[in-house]
Amino acid sequence: MIGEHARFGADGNAWSRRFGGAALVTGASSGIGEAFARALAAHRMDLILVARGHERLRAFASELEAEHGVRAVVVPVDLGRPDAARVVRAAAEAAGLSVGLLVNNAGYGLFGDFTEQDPAVQTDMIDVNCRAPVALAREFAPDMANRGCGGIIFVSSIAAYQPTPYFSVYAATKVFDLFVAEALWAELGRHGVEVLGLSPGHVRTRFQARSGDPVTNPPGGVSQPEEIVATALSALGRKPSAISGLRNVAVSVLVRVLPRTVVMHAAMRYFDRLPPACASVEAVARATATTSGNGRFVRTVARMLATFLAVSFIDVVVCSLVTHKLRFWFPAWIDAHWDSPDSWVTYSQSYVAGIVFIPLLAAEAVREFVPKVAAAVRTAITAGTVAVLGFIVWWKGGLMLQYHKEQEAVAWVVLTAVIWGLIRVGEELPARVAQMSPRRLAAWLARGVSVFFLVMAVVDPLLCVGVQKLPWTKGLFVEVGFFVPAGVALWALARRLSADATEDRRVAVLESGFLPPRIATAKRNRTDEVTSENAVDPRIETNNTFGADQ
Ligand SMILES: NC(=O)c1ccc[n+]([C@@H]2O[C@H](COP(=O)([O-])OP(=O)(O)OC[C@H]3O[C@@H](n4cnc5c(N)ncnc54)[C@H](OP(=O)(O)O)[C@@H]3O)[C@@H](O)[C@H]2O)c1
């Protein structure tokens, strides 16, 4: 028999009342699941924590109980077991807790060639990622529907939005989770049960080490587990699915509008170029520790200041060139000879860099200083920020319109965005260059210079003849005669260097024993062709399990 305490948690609080019971979090011993458990404990929900590692779970449960005064029951079970859902239910009932919110978070990935992955691991992954969430939802959803309240979160992934080579089975399991969640959102929503399919992008957790994921710098950026949880808890009950992070939303839209073959080939190329991932769990933990928390806010503010100063500097240069005098844009009294009737409007352009950073600065401040799941505070700050931004845009924008400065305003916004982007690229450049082989670096340089030459071959005559109305001088002929062949030759050289670099990487991959054995197979086939029938590369034999019978 489950009593009132069980129904409404430790103190009959709002969240327990909303869902009608305790929160069950699978995979609560690390990463996103741990962040879910912390956030829900902060909302004073009693917890049922599920994972395999008993010691880790027990210590975590004691910490939450001491910190938040909630009950935290531990259920150490392997969710790959066919009877796992029944075991979890029995444990919850034995503890006298009813499940109000189910967070189906436990899961793992498997990176590598489909034909080389261990079939037992592939099917276990399907069990843990798909069968267990469905079985758990099937176990608890009827009670929720009968009560007329409850919640279920399925942790999917951004990988659910496209077929992903090398993550083929994992990505498909996440499509399954997303689709089940969205369908249940409609089905169970009628009975008052809130369902959400949550799609995180890249989050540095133990996931990377366990799956062999080699991605370190994903297109959607890297998130913290707390951000994922904040996204989930604010979306739950409002929509069927949520993607964490604006960049991930953009990526998900892009991969839906592009043809699938294009997306898949791009993904293949992306993975093929990555350096091997052999990071240990400890290395990942160290990386997580250094990328999370404190330094981020300071770095963002420093970037904004650098951008602001750069835009202001360009302001000075452009203004001086246009007026043929050295012009300081602000403060106004330094530039005593300023003779424009609308100087304040013109000055406003210098502030554009500051204005466009208002929302970004506010978002970073919230992330850094406001408790992660204080949804009401976040909403209030967002509303305040939008109001301030709206007022400034209305005020300064109105003045700019009045003095016909629209084009300048747009130009400064674009300039600010470009400089911000360049600073970001510049920050990541040393790490990227360090990861490249000298050949690939040379290929990049050759391709860059080649593009420059080819663009100049078109732009230069257009400007000289088309805009400046100069005649086709001998010099221009010579210039174009140089740009075109030099550009084409450099392009060909870049292709050659790039092919060599790929080959170098294949050998390095073989020597490192890295996962994608498609590369090993291709290498073996090539080696077989050029060597005598019995001469087999010993590196291939050690790295390729199905080589013997080919
Ligand atoms: N990290 C990412 O970049 C990312 C991106 C998109 C989606 N996701 C999804 O987010 C979820 C959580 O991943 P995470 O990043 O937090 O990874 P994580 O740090 O490795 O956490 C995985 C959790 O699942 C538990 N777990 C794994 N296998 C289990 C099994 N057979 N039975 C019971 N519990 C099991 C683990 O505990 P034990 O090992 O002790 O069992 C751990 O608590 C996964 O579903 C993953 O697919 C992650």
PDBQT file of the ligand as one rigid body, heavy atoms in Angstrom, charges set to zero:
ROOT
HETATM    1  N1  LIG A 601      26.921  12.362 -23.632  1.00  0.00    +0.000 N 
HETATM    2  C1  LIG A 601      26.438  12.696 -24.807  1.00  0.00    +0.000 C 
HETATM    3  O1  LIG A 601      27.106  13.350 -25.617  1.00  0.00    +0.000 OA
HETATM    4  C2  LIG A 601      25.036  12.304 -25.175  1.00  0.00    +0.000 A 
HETATM    5  C3  LIG A 601      24.468  12.887 -26.300  1.00  0.00    +0.000 A 
HETATM    6  C4  LIG A 601      23.191  12.557 -26.655  1.00  0.00    +0.000 A 
HETATM    7  C5  LIG A 601      22.477  11.655 -25.896  1.00  0.00    +0.000 A 
HETATM    8  N2  LIG A 601      23.057  11.090 -24.815  1.00  0.00    +0.000 N 
HETATM    9  C6  LIG A 601      22.249  10.110 -24.057  1.00  0.00    +0.000 C 
HETATM   10  O2  LIG A 601      22.183  10.519 -22.711  1.00  0.00    +0.000 OA
HETATM   11  C7  LIG A 601      21.997   9.378 -21.887  1.00  0.00    +0.000 C 
HETATM   12  C8  LIG A 601      22.941   9.470 -20.704  1.00  0.00    +0.000 C 
HETATM   13  O3  LIG A 601      24.251   9.439 -21.180  1.00  0.00    +0.000 OA
HETATM   14  P1  LIG A 601      25.461  10.154 -20.438  1.00  0.00    +0.000 P 
HETATM   15  O4  LIG A 601      26.096  11.053 -21.413  1.00  0.00    +0.000 OA
HETATM   16  O5  LIG A 601      25.052  10.708 -19.129  1.00  0.00    +0.000 OA
HETATM   17  O6  LIG A 601      26.421   8.902 -20.267  1.00  0.00    +0.000 OA
HETATM   18  P2  LIG A 601      27.102   8.260 -18.978  1.00  0.00    +0.000 P 
HETATM   19  O7  LIG A 601      27.796   9.297 -18.179  1.00  0.00    +0.000 OA
HETATM   20  O8  LIG A 601      27.883   7.111 -19.498  1.00  0.00    +0.000 OA
HETATM   21  O9  LIG A 601      25.882   7.721 -18.120  1.00  0.00    +0.000 OA
HETATM   22  C9  LIG A 601      25.187   6.584 -18.493  1.00  0.00    +0.000 C 
HETATM   23  C10 LIG A 601      24.397   6.094 -17.316  1.00  0.00    +0.000 C 
HETATM   24  O10 LIG A 601      23.663   4.958 -17.716  1.00  0.00    +0.000 OA
HETATM   25  C11 LIG A 601      23.952   3.877 -16.844  1.00  0.00    +0.000 C 
HETATM   26  N3  LIG A 601      23.914   2.640 -17.576  1.00  0.00    +0.000 N 
HETATM   27  C12 LIG A 601      24.614   2.307 -18.662  1.00  0.00    +0.000 A 
HETATM   28  N4  LIG A 601      24.342   1.047 -19.033  1.00  0.00    +0.000 NA
HETATM   29  C13 LIG A 601      23.442   0.575 -18.143  1.00  0.00    +0.000 A 
HETATM   30  C14 LIG A 601      22.778  -0.667 -17.990  1.00  0.00    +0.000 A 
HETATM   31  N5  LIG A 601      23.013  -1.702 -18.811  1.00  0.00    +0.000 N 
HETATM   32  N6  LIG A 601      21.923  -0.810 -16.968  1.00  0.00    +0.000 NA
HETATM   33  C15 LIG A 601      21.695   0.210 -16.101  1.00  0.00    +0.000 A 
HETATM   34  N7  LIG A 601      22.295   1.397 -16.198  1.00  0.00    +0.000 NA
HETATM   35  C16 LIG A 601      23.158   1.589 -17.216  1.00  0.00    +0.000 A 
HETATM   36  C17 LIG A 601      25.361   4.183 -16.323  1.00  0.00    +0.000 C 
HETATM   37  O11 LIG A 601      25.608   3.615 -15.052  1.00  0.00    +0.000 OA
HETATM   38  P3  LIG A 601      26.409   2.226 -14.852  1.00  0.00    +0.000 P 
HETATM   39  O12 LIG A 601      27.531   2.237 -15.836  1.00  0.00    +0.000 OA
HETATM   40  O13 LIG A 601      26.828   2.238 -13.425  1.00  0.00    +0.000 OA
HETATM   41  O14 LIG A 601      25.416   1.181 -15.147  1.00  0.00    +0.000 OA
HETATM   42  C18 LIG A 601      25.299   5.684 -16.173  1.00  0.00    +0.000 C 
HETATM   43  O15 LIG A 601      24.693   6.033 -14.959  1.00  0.00    +0.000 OA
HETATM   44  C19 LIG A 601      22.199   8.166 -22.773  1.00  0.00    +0.000 C 
HETATM   45  O16 LIG A 601      20.940   7.623 -23.102  1.00  0.00    +0.000 OA
HETATM   46  C20 LIG A 601      22.848   8.732 -24.011  1.00  0.00    +0.000 C 
HETATM   47  O17 LIG A 601      22.524   7.991 -25.153  1.00  0.00    +0.000 OA
HETATM   48  C21 LIG A 601      24.317  11.390 -24.420  1.00  0.00    +0.000 A 
ENDROOT
TORSDOF 0
